[in-house]
């Protein structure tokens, strides 16, 4: 990646989705929704890695173009512009989190919707010093706690 491309990148995120072996459906609703995000230029897929862990704990990792499962075809269509971003060390960390006899997809994407804002921060001399994500479960729990507190106060 050259400096110009790096200057224009938006925030990069990743996720890992785990499925029981033989039950992964990479061509269903998940792939369709990701395709919609790519086509709307909300995200840009940078890398997708398929990781398998057998019942004895043996791990294999495949770039999308290496994975021969027919269900991965829909994801292959999306491409991965900077494939091989995930290192062997990353695979080890992901594999440690997987249950035996599972298959997972690790997806790395750029939040293209935020790229102009992120670039303007860098061009203004600013730098990101903190970032985070609030899990949806935490928001739901906080909303429920707030509702319960409101119900108690009104009684």
C-alpha positions in Angstrom: 0.0 0.0 0.0 1.4 3.4 -0.9 1.3 6.5 1.3 -1.5 8.1 -0.7 -3.8 5.1 -0.2 -2.9 4.9 3.5 -3.7 8.6 3.9 -7.2 8.1 2.5 -8.2 4.9 4.5 -11.0 4.9 6.9 -11.1 3.1 10.2 -10.4 -0.7 9.9 -12.5 -3.2 11.8 -12.6 -7.0 12.0 -14.9 -9.7 13.3 -14.8 -13.5 13.5 -17.9 -15.6 13.0 -17.9 -19.2 14.2 -20.1 -22.0 12.9 -20.3 -25.7 13.8 -18.4 -27.8 11.3 -20.5 -28.6 8.3 -23.1 -25.9 9.1 -21.3 -22.8 7.8 -23.4 -20.9 5.3 -21.2 -18.3 3.7 -23.5 -17.8 0.8 -26.7 -17.0 2.6 -28.1 -13.8 4.2 -24.7 -12.9 5.7 -23.0 -12.7 2.3 -26.0 -10.8 0.8 -26.0 -8.2 3.6 -22.2 -7.7 3.3 -22.6 -7.4 -0.5 -25.2 -4.6 0.0 -22.7 -2.8 2.3 -20.0 -3.1 -0.3 -22.2 -1.9 -3.2 -23.4 1.1 -1.1 -19.7 1.9 -0.5 -20.3 1.8 3.3 -17.5 -0.8 3.7 -14.7 -2.2 1.6 -13.6 -5.8 2.2 -9.9 -5.9 2.8 -9.4 -9.5 3.8 -11.4 -12.7 4.5 -9.8 -15.7 6.1 -11.5 -19.0 6.7 -10.2 -20.9 9.7 -11.1 -24.5 10.6 -10.5 -26.3 13.9 -11.1 -30.0 14.0 -12.3 -32.0 17.0 -8.7 -32.7 18.0 -7.8 -29.0 17.9 -5.9 -29.0 14.6 -6.2 -25.6 12.9 -6.0 -24.7 9.2 -6.4 -21.3 7.7 -7.3 -20.4 4.1 -7.5 -17.2 2.1 -10.9 -17.1 0.4 -9.5 -18.1 -3.0 -7.9 -21.2 -1.4 -11.0 -22.4 0.4 -12.8 -25.0 -1.7 -16.1 -25.0 0.0 -18.9 -24.2 -2.5 -20.6 -22.1 0.1 -17.8 -19.5 0.2 -18.5 -18.5 -3.4 -20.7 -15.5 -2.5 -18.0 -14.1 -0.3 -15.4 -14.7 -3.0 -17.4 -12.4 -5.3 -16.8 -9.5 -2.9 -13.1 -9.7 -3.3 -10.5 -8.8 -0.7 -8.5 -5.8 -1.8 -5.6 -6.3 0.6 -5.7 -10.0 1.3 -3.2 -11.5 3.7 -3.5 -8.7 6.2 -4.1 -11.3 9.0 -0.8 -12.9 10.2 0.0 -16.3 11.5 -0.1 -14.8 14.9 -3.6 -13.5 14.3 -4.7 -16.9 13.2 -3.3 -18.3 16.5 -5.3 -15.8 18.6 -8.5 -16.5 16.6 -8.0 -20.3 16.8 -7.6 -20.1 20.6 -11.1 -18.6 20.8 -12.7 -21.2 18.6 -14.4 -24.3 19.9 -13.2 -27.7 18.5 -15.0 -28.9 15.4 -15.8 -25.5 14.0 -15.2 -23.3 11.0 -14.9 -19.5 11.2 -14.7 -16.6 8.9 -12.5 -13.7 9.9 -13.5 -10.5 8.0 -11.4 -7.3 7.9 -13.0 -4.3 6.4 -12.5 -0.6 6.0 -15.3 1.7 7.1 -15.3 3.7 3.8 -18.2 5.9 5.1 -15.7 7.4 7.6 -12.7 7.7 5.3 -13.1 11.4 4.4 -13.5 12.3 8.1 -10.5 10.1 9.2 -8.3 11.6 6.4 -9.3 15.2 7.4 -8.2 14.4 11.0 -4.8 13.2 9.8 -4.4 16.1 7.4 -5.1 18.5 10.2 -2.3 17.0 12.3 -4.6 15.0 14.6 -4.2 11.4 15.6 -6.6 8.9 17.0 -5.7 8.2 20.7 -8.7 6.1 21.7 -11.4 4.1 20.0 -13.8 1.4 21.1 -17.1 -0.3 20.5 -20.0 -0.8 22.8 -21.5 -4.3 22.4 -25.2 -4.3 21.7 -25.8 -6.6 24.7 -24.4 -3.8 26.9 -26.8 -1.2 25.4 -29.8 -3.5 25.8 -28.8 -4.3 29.4 -28.4 -0.5 30.1 -31.8 0.3 28.5 -33.5 -2.5 30.5 -31.9 -1.3 33.7 -33.0 2.2 33.0 -36.6 1.1 32.3 -36.6 -1.0 35.5 -35.3 2.0 37.5 -37.9 4.2 36.0 -40.6 1.8 36.9 -39.4 1.5 40.5 -39.2 5.3 40.9 -42.7 5.8 39.5 -44.2 3.3 41.9 
